[in-house]
């Protein structure tokens, strides 16, 4: 049986933690002048992928 290929764009957008959780970058929305510095700092951190989409992302990453 052939190997499953990794979707190259997905491999750049998502990363897997040591415990197996999927993480994504937070979306930096527009109009940042009206947002507080605390809000903007939060955009820099990685966010966990929603439970509803983990199956789809795992398939794109070649993880089953």
PEJOWO-V245687 format. One record per backbone hydrogen bond with DSSP energy under -1.0 kcal/mol. CO is the residue of the C=O (numbers start at 1). NH is the residue of the N-H. If there is no record, write none. Layout:
((CO	NH) (CO	NH))
This chain:
((7	11) (9	13) (10	14) (15	23) (17	20) (21	17) (22	49) (23	15) (24	47) (27	29) (31	34) (32	35) (36	40) (37	41) (38	42) (39	43) (41	44) (47	24) (50	53) (53	57) (54	58) (55	59) (56	60) (57	61) (58	63) (59	62) (60	7))
